[in-house]
Amino acid sequence: MYIVSACLLGENCKYDGGNNKNDKVIEFCKCHDYIPVCPERAAGLPCPRPPAEYVGDRILDCTGKDVTAEFIKGARLELERAGEANGAILKAKSPSCGVGQIYDGTFSGKLVEGDGCFVKMLKEKGIEVISEKGEIKW
């Protein structure tokens, strides 16, 4: 079973109310068991909502509101719901699901090295995580 960001499957759960539908990921899911996840929605954050980025070790939305607790709560809920997984395909650059690079906290589109909070939890469990931009090798 694989964990897949719901926005990549076309679910309108992105911060702006849209999605990040990705045909390559959808094709993969046609042949594999998967569970769609959205840590932000699992935490009860609204959709749409202000964009959020890591600022140091906190996650702040663009109004300056600290939403770290909500992001951590949603990541934990999705981790519990997903159980054991063979891997995860998650949305690049996200403060929850970003793999290897996330936005730098200036809301300018600049990237820095790092993982989203959900990705960190998955990696701690030994689950391999890639973004939709990576090669799906499973």
Contacts in CASP RR format, 6 or more apart in sequence:
PFRMAT RR
TARGET T0000
AUTHOR 0000-0000-0000
METHOD contacts of the structure
MODEL  1
MYIVSACLLGENCKYDGGNNKNDKVIEFCKCHDYIPVCPERAAGLPCPRP
PAEYVGDRILDCTGKDVTAEFIKGARLELERAGEANGAILKAKSPSCGVG
QIYDGTFSGKLVEGDGCFVKMLKEKGIEVISEKGEIKW
1 32 0 8 1.000
1 33 0 8 1.000
1 34 0 8 1.000
1 35 0 8 1.000
1 82 0 8 1.000
1 84 0 8 1.000
1 85 0 8 1.000
1 86 0 8 1.000
2 28 0 8 1.000
2 29 0 8 1.000
2 32 0 8 1.000
2 33 0 8 1.000
2 34 0 8 1.000
2 35 0 8 1.000
2 85 0 8 1.000
2 86 0 8 1.000
2 87 0 8 1.000
2 88 0 8 1.000
2 89 0 8 1.000
2 138 0 8 1.000
3 34 0 8 1.000
3 35 0 8 1.000
3 37 0 8 1.000
3 78 0 8 1.000
3 82 0 8 1.000
3 85 0 8 1.000
3 87 0 8 1.000
3 88 0 8 1.000
3 89 0 8 1.000
3 90 0 8 1.000
3 122 0 8 1.000
3 127 0 8 1.000
4 25 0 8 1.000
4 29 0 8 1.000
4 34 0 8 1.000
4 35 0 8 1.000
4 36 0 8 1.000
4 37 0 8 1.000
4 88 0 8 1.000
4 89 0 8 1.000
4 90 0 8 1.000
5 20 0 8 1.000
5 36 0 8 1.000
5 37 0 8 1.000
5 38 0 8 1.000
5 89 0 8 1.000
5 90 0 8 1.000
5 91 0 8 1.000
5 94 0 8 1.000
5 97 0 8 1.000
5 132 0 8 1.000
6 13 0 8 1.000
6 36 0 8 1.000
6 37 0 8 1.000
6 38 0 8 1.000
6 41 0 8 1.000
7 13 0 8 1.000
7 14 0 8 1.000
7 18 0 8 1.000
7 19 0 8 1.000
7 20 0 8 1.000
7 21 0 8 1.000
7 38 0 8 1.000
7 91 0 8 1.000
8 19 0 8 1.000
8 20 0 8 1.000
8 21 0 8 1.000
8 22 0 8 1.000
8 25 0 8 1.000
8 26 0 8 1.000
8 89 0 8 1.000
8 90 0 8 1.000
8 91 0 8 1.000
8 132 0 8 1.000
9 19 0 8 1.000
9 21 0 8 1.000
9 22 0 8 1.000
9 25 0 8 1.000
9 26 0 8 1.000
9 29 0 8 1.000
9 36 0 8 1.000
10 19 0 8 1.000
10 20 0 8 1.000
10 21 0 8 1.000
10 26 0 8 1.000
11 19 0 8 1.000
11 36 0 8 1.000
11 38 0 8 1.000
12 18 0 8 1.000
12 19 0 8 1.000
12 47 0 8 1.000
13 19 0 8 1.000
13 38 0 8 1.000
13 40 0 8 1.000
13 41 0 8 1.000
13 47 0 8 1.000
14 20 0 8 1.000
14 47 0 8 1.000
14 48 0 8 1.000
15 40 0 8 1.000
15 47 0 8 1.000
15 48 0 8 1.000
15 49 0 8 1.000
15 50 0 8 1.000
15 51 0 8 1.000
15 52 0 8 1.000
16 48 0 8 1.000
16 51 0 8 1.000
17 47 0 8 1.000
17 48 0 8 1.000
18 48 0 8 1.000
20 91 0 8 1.000
20 132 0 8 1.000
22 132 0 8 1.000
24 132 0 8 1.000
24 136 0 8 1.000
25 89 0 8 1.000
25 132 0 8 1.000
25 136 0 8 1.000
28 89 0 8 1.000
28 136 0 8 1.000
28 138 0 8 1.000
32 138 0 8 1.000
35 81 0 8 1.000
35 82 0 8 1.000
35 85 0 8 1.000
37 78 0 8 1.000
37 81 0 8 1.000
37 82 0 8 1.000
37 118 0 8 1.000
38 78 0 8 1.000
39 71 0 8 1.000
39 74 0 8 1.000
39 75 0 8 1.000
39 77 0 8 1.000
39 78 0 8 1.000
39 96 0 8 1.000
39 97 0 8 1.000
39 117 0 8 1.000
39 118 0 8 1.000
40 47 0 8 1.000
40 49 0 8 1.000
40 70 0 8 1.000
40 71 0 8 1.000
40 74 0 8 1.000
40 96 0 8 1.000
41 47 0 8 1.000
42 73 0 8 1.000
42 74 0 8 1.000
42 77 0 8 1.000
42 78 0 8 1.000
42 81 0 8 1.000
43 70 0 8 1.000
43 71 0 8 1.000
43 73 0 8 1.000
43 74 0 8 1.000
43 77 0 8 1.000
44 70 0 8 1.000
44 74 0 8 1.000
45 67 0 8 1.000
45 70 0 8 1.000
49 61 0 8 1.000
50 61 0 8 1.000
50 62 0 8 1.000
50 63 0 8 1.000
50 65 0 8 1.000
51 61 0 8 1.000
51 62 0 8 1.000
51 107 0 8 1.000
52 59 0 8 1.000
52 60 0 8 1.000
52 61 0 8 1.000
52 62 0 8 1.000
52 67 0 8 1.000
52 71 0 8 1.000
52 95 0 8 1.000
53 59 0 8 1.000
53 60 0 8 1.000
53 62 0 8 1.000
53 95 0 8 1.000
53 102 0 8 1.000
53 103 0 8 1.000
53 104 0 8 1.000
53 105 0 8 1.000
53 106 0 8 1.000
53 107 0 8 1.000
54 95 0 8 1.000
54 102 0 8 1.000
54 103 0 8 1.000
54 104 0 8 1.000
54 105 0 8 1.000
54 114 0 8 1.000
54 116 0 8 1.000
55 105 0 8 1.000
56 105 0 8 1.000
58 66 0 8 1.000
58 68 0 8 1.000
59 66 0 8 1.000
59 67 0 8 1.000
59 68 0 8 1.000
59 71 0 8 1.000
59 95 0 8 1.000
59 117 0 8 1.000
60 66 0 8 1.000
60 67 0 8 1.000
60 68 0 8 1.000
60 105 0 8 1.000
61 67 0 8 1.000
62 107 0 8 1.000
71 95 0 8 1.000
71 96 0 8 1.000
71 117 0 8 1.000
72 117 0 8 1.000
74 96 0 8 1.000
74 118 0 8 1.000
75 96 0 8 1.000
75 117 0 8 1.000
75 118 0 8 1.000
75 121 0 8 1.000
76 121 0 8 1.000
78 118 0 8 1.000
79 118 0 8 1.000
79 121 0 8 1.000
79 122 0 8 1.000
79 125 0 8 1.000
85 122 0 8 1.000
85 127 0 8 1.000
86 127 0 8 1.000
86 128 0 8 1.000
86 138 0 8 1.000
87 122 0 8 1.000
87 127 0 8 1.000
87 128 0 8 1.000
87 129 0 8 1.000
87 138 0 8 1.000
88 119 0 8 1.000
88 122 0 8 1.000
88 127 0 8 1.000
88 128 0 8 1.000
88 129 0 8 1.000
88 130 0 8 1.000
89 129 0 8 1.000
89 130 0 8 1.000
89 131 0 8 1.000
89 132 0 8 1.000
89 136 0 8 1.000
90 96 0 8 1.000
90 97 0 8 1.000
90 98 0 8 1.000
90 99 0 8 1.000
90 118 0 8 1.000
90 119 0 8 1.000
90 129 0 8 1.000
90 130 0 8 1.000
90 131 0 8 1.000
90 132 0 8 1.000
91 97 0 8 1.000
91 98 0 8 1.000
91 131 0 8 1.000
91 132 0 8 1.000
92 98 0 8 1.000
92 99 0 8 1.000
92 101 0 8 1.000
92 131 0 8 1.000
92 132 0 8 1.000
92 133 0 8 1.000
93 101 0 8 1.000
93 102 0 8 1.000
93 103 0 8 1.000
93 111 0 8 1.000
93 131 0 8 1.000
94 102 0 8 1.000
94 116 0 8 1.000
95 102 0 8 1.000
95 103 0 8 1.000
95 116 0 8 1.000
95 117 0 8 1.000
96 116 0 8 1.000
96 117 0 8 1.000
96 118 0 8 1.000
96 119 0 8 1.000
97 116 0 8 1.000
97 118 0 8 1.000
97 119 0 8 1.000
97 131 0 8 1.000
98 114 0 8 1.000
98 115 0 8 1.000
98 116 0 8 1.000
98 119 0 8 1.000
98 131 0 8 1.000
99 115 0 8 1.000
99 116 0 8 1.000
99 119 0 8 1.000
99 129 0 8 1.000
99 130 0 8 1.000
99 131 0 8 1.000
100 113 0 8 1.000
100 114 0 8 1.000
100 115 0 8 1.000
100 119 0 8 1.000
100 131 0 8 1.000
101 111 0 8 1.000
101 112 0 8 1.000
101 113 0 8 1.000
101 114 0 8 1.000
102 111 0 8 1.000
102 112 0 8 1.000
102 114 0 8 1.000
102 115 0 8 1.000
102 116 0 8 1.000
103 109 0 8 1.000
103 110 0 8 1.000
103 111 0 8 1.000
103 112 0 8 1.000
104 110 0 8 1.000
104 111 0 8 1.000
104 112 0 8 1.000
115 123 0 8 1.000
115 129 0 8 1.000
119 129 0 8 1.000
122 129 0 8 1.000
123 129 0 8 1.000
130 136 0 8 1.000
END
